[in-house]
Amino acid sequence: MVALLYPPRCFLCDKPLPEPDPICEECADGLERFRGALCVVCGAPVPPGIDLCRGCAVEPRPFAYARAVGPYRGGLRTLVLGLKYGGEYALARFLAGLIAEALPEGADLIAYVPRDPARRRHHHAAELLARELSRRTGIPMGQLLRKTRSTPPQVSLTHEERRENVQGAFAARRKGKGERVVLVDDVYTTGTTVSECAAALIEAGFGEVSVLTAARTVAGDED
């Protein structure tokens, strides 16, 4: 009845939709996705024939691998921002469906990067995505992590400043028993936040950690 009174419209192009979906088929097909060669660890685009990006070649990651749907620009960026700041919950269902395509086999638990305790104004996109991914896949979601202290926003910080900013800022809520964890966040930037989260999970006794995000920044993009 609500759909009859207020017909759904595409979040990206505003076209009327026959079904209560967040975006139309044309816009969904037009989203930029990662298709070419990717770093086998962090998922960054690399030249063909190259296995590791420069960062992963010189700095080991605590997570097994990370994958994102596509670059954090264009329509994908608009969807992430709509979920994070606009409260468009239907976008979480759509984005979780895209994220699920990279789900590793044998995952036991789904976790998410926890919210900063000092920032409660916005919707927590990572948790919304993790809940929808759990609902879609049947893999249990757990609140496995907590943030031990508030940190300044990572925006505009250098890679080294980002690392120092979140170093030691996350801890596991309980001990693990070797469970393989899928860690969900909205955007992968330098990997410092998800690395700290993955390290905290492994230290607590959880097994292999894989990272899935809706988008990731790529070299040359301006945020």
C-alpha positions in Angstrom: 0.0 0.0 0.0 2.9 2.3 0.8 4.4 1.6 -2.6 1.1 2.5 -4.3 0.8 5.8 -2.5 4.5 6.6 -2.8 6.0 4.7 -5.8 9.6 3.9 -5.3 12.2 5.9 -7.3 15.8 5.1 -8.2 18.2 6.6 -5.7 20.6 7.5 -8.4 18.5 8.7 -11.4 15.1 9.2 -9.7 13.3 7.1 -12.3 10.1 5.5 -11.0 10.5 1.8 -10.2 8.0 -1.1 -10.6 9.4 -2.8 -7.5 10.5 -1.5 -4.1 14.2 -1.6 -5.1 16.6 1.2 -4.2 18.0 1.7 -7.7 17.0 0.8 -11.2 18.5 -2.0 -13.3 20.2 0.4 -15.6 22.0 2.2 -12.8 22.9 -1.0 -11.1 24.5 -2.3 -14.3 26.3 1.0 -14.7 28.1 0.9 -11.4 31.8 0.8 -11.8 33.2 -2.5 -10.6 36.6 -3.9 -10.2 37.1 -6.2 -13.2 40.9 -6.3 -14.0 43.9 -7.5 -12.1 43.9 -7.0 -8.4 46.4 -7.3 -5.6 45.9 -10.8 -4.2 46.0 -9.4 -0.6 44.3 -6.0 -0.4 42.4 -6.0 -3.7 44.0 -2.8 -5.1 44.1 -2.6 -8.9 47.5 -3.6 -10.2 49.0 -4.0 -13.7 48.4 -7.4 -15.4 50.8 -10.0 -14.3 51.5 -8.4 -10.9 50.4 -10.2 -7.8 51.0 -7.6 -5.0 50.6 -3.9 -4.9 53.5 -1.8 -3.6 52.0 -1.5 -0.1 51.4 -5.2 0.4 54.8 -6.1 -1.0 56.6 -4.1 1.7 54.1 -4.3 4.6 52.5 -7.6 5.7 48.8 -7.4 6.4 47.1 -9.2 9.3 44.1 -10.1 7.2 44.1 -12.9 4.6 42.7 -10.7 1.8 40.4 -7.7 1.2 37.9 -7.1 -1.6 35.6 -4.2 -2.5 32.8 -4.0 -5.0 34.4 -1.1 -6.9 36.2 2.3 -6.6 34.8 4.9 -4.2 33.6 7.3 -6.9 30.6 7.9 -9.1 27.4 6.0 -8.3 29.0 3.7 -5.8 30.2 6.6 -3.7 26.7 8.1 -3.9 25.2 4.9 -2.6 27.7 4.6 0.3 27.1 8.2 1.3 23.3 7.7 1.1 23.6 4.8 3.5 26.0 6.5 5.9 24.5 9.9 6.1 21.1 9.7 4.6 19.6 6.8 6.5 18.7 5.0 3.2 18.5 1.5 4.8 17.4 -0.2 1.5 20.8 0.6 0.1 22.3 -1.7 2.7 20.4 -4.6 1.2 21.5 -3.8 -2.3 25.2 -3.2 -1.4 25.3 -6.3 0.8 24.2 -8.3 -2.3 27.1 -7.0 -4.2 29.5 -7.6 -1.3 28.3 -11.2 -1.0 29.8 -12.0 -4.4 33.3 -11.9 -2.9 32.4 -13.9 0.3 35.1 -16.5 1.0 34.1 -20.1 1.4 34.0 -21.5 4.9 33.4 -18.3 6.8 32.1 -18.9 10.3 31.3 -15.4 11.5 30.6 -11.9 10.2 31.9 -8.9 12.1 32.1 -5.2 11.4 34.3 -2.3 12.2 32.8 -0.8 15.4 31.5 2.7 15.7 33.6 5.4 17.3 32.1 6.0 20.8 32.2 9.8 20.4 30.4 9.8 17.0 26.7 8.8 17.2 25.1 11.3 14.8 25.3 9.2 11.7 24.0 5.7 10.8 26.7 3.1 11.2 27.1 1.8 7.7 29.4 -1.0 8.5 26.9 -2.6 11.0 24.0 -2.2 8.5 26.0 -3.9 5.8 27.1 -6.7 8.1 23.6 -7.4 9.3 22.3 -7.5 5.7 25.2 -9.8 4.6 24.4 -12.1 7.5 20.7 -12.2 6.7 21.5 -12.9 3.0 24.1 -15.6 3.6 22.9 -17.2 6.9 26.3 -16.7 8.5 25.9 -15.5 12.0 26.9 -11.9 12.8 28.7 -11.1 16.1 29.6 -7.9 17.8 33.2 -9.2 18.1 35.0 -5.8 18.3 34.9 -2.7 20.4 36.7 0.6 20.0 38.7 1.2 23.2 39.1 5.0 22.7 37.8 7.7 20.4 40.0 8.8 17.6 39.9 11.8 15.3 38.4 11.2 11.8 40.8 9.6 9.4 39.9 12.0 6.6 42.8 14.2 5.4 45.4 12.2 7.4 48.5 10.7 5.8 49.0 7.0 5.7 51.4 7.2 8.7 49.1 9.5 10.6 46.2 7.1 10.0 48.2 4.2 11.3 49.2 6.1 14.5 45.6 7.4 14.9 44.1 3.9 15.2 47.0 2.0 16.6 45.7 -0.1 19.6 42.2 1.5 19.3 40.3 -1.8 18.8 39.9 -4.9 21.0 38.0 -8.1 20.8 34.9 -8.5 23.0 35.6 -12.2 23.6 38.1 -14.9 23.0 37.9 -16.8 19.7 38.2 -20.5 19.0 39.8 -20.3 15.6 36.6 -19.2 13.8 37.1 -17.7 10.3 35.8 -14.1 10.3 34.5 -11.9 7.6 35.1 -8.3 8.6 32.8 -5.7 7.0 33.3 -2.0 6.5 31.8 0.6 4.1 35.0 2.0 2.5 38.6 0.7 2.4 41.1 3.6 2.2 44.6 2.7 3.3 43.7 -0.4 5.2 44.9 0.8 8.6 41.6 0.6 10.4 40.7 -2.9 9.1 44.3 -4.0 9.8 44.0 -3.0 13.4 40.6 -4.7 13.7 41.9 -7.9 12.1 45.0 -7.9 14.4 42.8 -7.6 17.4 40.6 -10.5 16.3 43.6 -12.8 15.6 45.3 -11.8 18.9 42.0 -12.9 20.7 42.2 -16.3 19.1 40.0 -16.0 16.0 41.2 -17.6 12.8 41.7 -16.2 9.3 40.2 -12.7 8.8 38.9 -11.6 5.4 37.8 -8.0 4.7 34.8 -7.0 2.5 33.8 -3.4 1.8 31.3 -1.7 -0.5 34.0 0.5 -2.0 37.7 1.4 -1.8 39.7 4.4 -2.7 42.2 4.1 -5.5 45.4 6.0 -6.3 44.8 9.2 -8.1 41.2 9.8 -6.7 40.5 12.9 -4.7 38.3 12.4 -1.7 
